[in-house]
């Protein structure tokens, strides 16, 4: 099987989460500015074709930054998480079009997120198949929930943080 490492970005009109194709894992990521912008919240949720939570993560970085920079940190952590889990075929979804455009092009990015974009590109080169896709914020509600949660950790479906189960169910019901 030929490796598909094109980092395509696809604009989606979906207003709810949609499952990945069979054999793929979908990883949604989101970043949030916390405490008036003095901290960054990162949220990640990985699900299978049935919508089941395979793993989730929520971290707080005690540093300021822009909204795009926050999303870039979340995307980088999502790629690192997928690599740790040794998934081969991954679709990454986020709600920051400017970041996804930067990831999907081959141009050198000289902005503040440039080094993070390089990390994301290098990290995602290890997957058999990888896509980066834009989704509307409503389709990214679980990752958004986690980015604001400040849990400082990760887990799987056996240890969902309080409230996440209802957000997951609501996301699937739309």
Secondary structure as a PSIPRED ss2 file (coil, helix, strand):
# PSIPRED VFORMAT (PSIPRED V4.0)

   1 X C   1.000  0.000  0.000
   2 X C   1.000  0.000  0.000
   3 X C   1.000  0.000  0.000
   4 X E   0.000  0.000  1.000
   5 X C   1.000  0.000  0.000
   6 X C   1.000  0.000  0.000
   7 X C   1.000  0.000  0.000
   8 X C   1.000  0.000  0.000
   9 X E   0.000  0.000  1.000
  10 X E   0.000  0.000  1.000
  11 X E   0.000  0.000  1.000
  12 X C   1.000  0.000  0.000
  13 X C   1.000  0.000  0.000
  14 X C   1.000  0.000  0.000
  15 X C   1.000  0.000  0.000
  16 X C   1.000  0.000  0.000
  17 X C   1.000  0.000  0.000
  18 X C   1.000  0.000  0.000
  19 X C   1.000  0.000  0.000
  20 X C   1.000  0.000  0.000
  21 X C   1.000  0.000  0.000
  22 X C   1.000  0.000  0.000
  23 X C   1.000  0.000  0.000
  24 X C   1.000  0.000  0.000
  25 X E   0.000  0.000  1.000
  26 X E   0.000  0.000  1.000
  27 X E   0.000  0.000  1.000
  28 X E   0.000  0.000  1.000
  29 X E   0.000  0.000  1.000
  30 X E   0.000  0.000  1.000
  31 X E   0.000  0.000  1.000
  32 X E   0.000  0.000  1.000
  33 X E   0.000  0.000  1.000
  34 X E   0.000  0.000  1.000
  35 X H   0.000  1.000  0.000
  36 X H   0.000  1.000  0.000
  37 X H   0.000  1.000  0.000
  38 X C   1.000  0.000  0.000
  39 X E   0.000  0.000  1.000
  40 X E   0.000  0.000  1.000
  41 X E   0.000  0.000  1.000
  42 X E   0.000  0.000  1.000
  43 X E   0.000  0.000  1.000
  44 X E   0.000  0.000  1.000
  45 X E   0.000  0.000  1.000
  46 X E   0.000  0.000  1.000
  47 X E   0.000  0.000  1.000
  48 X C   1.000  0.000  0.000
  49 X C   1.000  0.000  0.000
  50 X C   1.000  0.000  0.000
  51 X C   1.000  0.000  0.000
  52 X C   1.000  0.000  0.000
  53 X E   0.000  0.000  1.000
  54 X E   0.000  0.000  1.000
  55 X E   0.000  0.000  1.000
  56 X E   0.000  0.000  1.000
  57 X E   0.000  0.000  1.000
  58 X E   0.000  0.000  1.000
  59 X E   0.000  0.000  1.000
  60 X E   0.000  0.000  1.000
  61 X E   0.000  0.000  1.000
  62 X C   1.000  0.000  0.000
  63 X C   1.000  0.000  0.000
  64 X C   1.000  0.000  0.000
  65 X C   1.000  0.000  0.000
  66 X C   1.000  0.000  0.000
  67 X H   0.000  1.000  0.000
  68 X H   0.000  1.000  0.000
  69 X H   0.000  1.000  0.000
  70 X H   0.000  1.000  0.000
  71 X H   0.000  1.000  0.000
  72 X H   0.000  1.000  0.000
  73 X H   0.000  1.000  0.000
  74 X H   0.000  1.000  0.000
  75 X H   0.000  1.000  0.000
  76 X H   0.000  1.000  0.000
  77 X H   0.000  1.000  0.000
  78 X H   0.000  1.000  0.000
  79 X H   0.000  1.000  0.000
  80 X H   0.000  1.000  0.000
  81 X H   0.000  1.000  0.000
  82 X H   0.000  1.000  0.000
  83 X H   0.000  1.000  0.000
  84 X H   0.000  1.000  0.000
  85 X C   1.000  0.000  0.000
  86 X C   1.000  0.000  0.000
  87 X C   1.000  0.000  0.000
  88 X C   1.000  0.000  0.000
  89 X E   0.000  0.000  1.000
  90 X E   0.000  0.000  1.000
  91 X E   0.000  0.000  1.000
  92 X E   0.000  0.000  1.000
  93 X E   0.000  0.000  1.000
  94 X E   0.000  0.000  1.000
  95 X C   1.000  0.000  0.000
  96 X C   1.000  0.000  0.000
  97 X H   0.000  1.000  0.000
  98 X H   0.000  1.000  0.000
  99 X H   0.000  1.000  0.000
 100 X H   0.000  1.000  0.000
 101 X H   0.000  1.000  0.000
 102 X H   0.000  1.000  0.000
 103 X H   0.000  1.000  0.000
 104 X H   0.000  1.000  0.000
 105 X C   1.000  0.000  0.000
 106 X C   1.000  0.000  0.000
 107 X C   1.000  0.000  0.000
 108 X C   1.000  0.000  0.000
 109 X C   1.000  0.000  0.000
 110 X C   1.000  0.000  0.000
 111 X C   1.000  0.000  0.000
 112 X C   1.000  0.000  0.000
 113 X C   1.000  0.000  0.000
 114 X H   0.000  1.000  0.000
 115 X H   0.000  1.000  0.000
 116 X H   0.000  1.000  0.000
 117 X H   0.000  1.000  0.000
 118 X H   0.000  1.000  0.000
 119 X H   0.000  1.000  0.000
 120 X H   0.000  1.000  0.000
 121 X H   0.000  1.000  0.000
 122 X H   0.000  1.000  0.000
 123 X H   0.000  1.000  0.000
 124 X H   0.000  1.000  0.000
 125 X C   1.000  0.000  0.000
 126 X C   1.000  0.000  0.000
 127 X C   1.000  0.000  0.000
 128 X C   1.000  0.000  0.000
 129 X E   0.000  0.000  1.000
 130 X E   0.000  0.000  1.000
 131 X E   0.000  0.000  1.000
 132 X E   0.000  0.000  1.000
 133 X E   0.000  0.000  1.000
 134 X E   0.000  0.000  1.000
 135 X C   1.000  0.000  0.000
 136 X C   1.000  0.000  0.000
 137 X H   0.000  1.000  0.000
 138 X H   0.000  1.000  0.000
 139 X H   0.000  1.000  0.000
 140 X H   0.000  1.000  0.000
 141 X H   0.000  1.000  0.000
 142 X H   0.000  1.000  0.000
 143 X H   0.000  1.000  0.000
 144 X H   0.000  1.000  0.000
 145 X H   0.000  1.000  0.000
 146 X H   0.000  1.000  0.000
 147 X H   0.000  1.000  0.000
 148 X H   0.000  1.000  0.000
 149 X H   0.000  1.000  0.000
 150 X C   1.000  0.000  0.000
 151 X C   1.000  0.000  0.000
 152 X C   1.000  0.000  0.000
 153 X E   0.000  0.000  1.000
 154 X E   0.000  0.000  1.000
 155 X E   0.000  0.000  1.000
 156 X C   1.000  0.000  0.000
 157 X H   0.000  1.000  0.000
 158 X H   0.000  1.000  0.000
 159 X H   0.000  1.000  0.000
 160 X C   1.000  0.000  0.000
 161 X C   1.000  0.000  0.000
 162 X C   1.000  0.000  0.000
 163 X C   1.000  0.000  0.000
 164 X H   0.000  1.000  0.000
 165 X H   0.000  1.000  0.000
 166 X H   0.000  1.000  0.000
 167 X H   0.000  1.000  0.000
 168 X H   0.000  1.000  0.000
 169 X H   0.000  1.000  0.000
 170 X H   0.000  1.000  0.000
 171 X H   0.000  1.000  0.000
 172 X H   0.000  1.000  0.000
 173 X H   0.000  1.000  0.000
 174 X C   1.000  0.000  0.000
